[in-house]
Amino acid sequence: MTGSKADGGAHTAPGDATHTGGARPPTTRRAPFVLGHTEIRPGRRARIDLNVARLPTGTWLSLPVTVLHGTRPGPTLGLTAALHGNEINGIEIIRRVLEDTEPRSLAGTVVAVPIVNVFGFLNESRYLPDRRDLNRAFPGSPRGSMAARLAHLVMTEVIGRCSHAIDLHTGAAGRMNHPQIRADLTAPETLRCAEAFAAPLLIHAGTRDGSLREAARERGIPMLLYEGGEAQRFDEKPIRLGTEGVRRLMSHLGMLDAPLPPAIPPVTVRSTRWVRAGRAGIFLSEVELGTHVERGAGLGRIVDAFGESALRVRTPVPGVVIGHSLDPVVHRGDALVHVGVTADDGSRTERQGR
């Protein structure tokens, strides 16, 4: 069961329609895009609510989707955000993309879900009500838990119908990330899309079991994961760069007529390393996101509250600062600064996948 609000006009049946008569040459109209029980005609946009599950109150939990269906053939681009409900930068990125995109001048189709985890968003939480991480529930099941049902709906109705996709995130609670694309850079089409997006950092990252990105890869759908900023905050720089990146990829895929100005080529990172606290105390950071550091460079100090002792924190690898903790109070072994390795030092990569 679905509800929808589409831009005017009567619905038309799926399939290409042709018209012939007299000396007039045959013309072909693009078929409508059908989502749920709603048909979106070429050149139109529609807001559709897909039902997920009935709540204890008797009301429905729904997945809000916006579709922009272009007038010309082209790729189908899926945009998802707030898979973790407290990571909200992606919501604003999608809003700006939808606001600035006119379906009548669009080639292909955009299927956007600004708030995937509605429960988490309303509760300012990463998780669903049962503390499940939705990004470990894919591809889901129509008869499983709420997480499994929601994951299944996202895969079947949204991502599974796309030719390309972008999943938008921020750092987890208590962490901030420099704007970055994480993707499997060994896949040619994914690499091509990642380079077109042109975030400041391009990080080769494997997939996690149960993640949306892994489920997309299993279906042969190139998916980029964009991260930038921190949870539960709007950060203008990551939002602006993310919006520009999405539109740059759309232009690269031929969905937009006007090409965007080229971006600065991203820094490519093949492995990452968390620098951890060697003792408990208060961490005073001395580096900013995006800073390039040499091996042994100082990242900050761990001090006590009485000014009696301090421990210098140094990076064991050369690279670029791609993220850091926001919590100054640390215990021994806590992750402090995330360094993207830009030289091969044979170190082990700590898995940080989505």
Beta strands, then each sheet from edge to edge (+ up, - down):
strand 1: 2-6
strand 2: 17-21
strand 3: 24-29
strand 4: 33-35
strand 5: 38-40
strand 6: 44-54
strand 7: 60-69
strand 8: 72-81
strand 9: 107-113
strand 10: 164-169
strand 11: 175-183
strand 12: 201-204
strand 13: 223-230
strand 14: 267-269
strand 15: 271-276
strand 16: 281-285
strand 17: 292-293
strand 18: 298-303
strand 19: 310-314
strand 20: 319-325
strand 21: 329-330
strand 22: 335-341
sheet 1: 1+ 6- 7+ 9- 8- 10- 13- 11+ 12+ 14+
sheet 2: 1+ 6- 7+ 9- 8- 10- 13- 11+ 20- 17+
sheet 3: 1+ 6- 7+ 9- 8- 10- 13- 11+ 20- 22+ 15-
sheet 4: 2+ 3-
sheet 5: 4+ 5-
sheet 6: 19+ 18- 16+ 21-
end
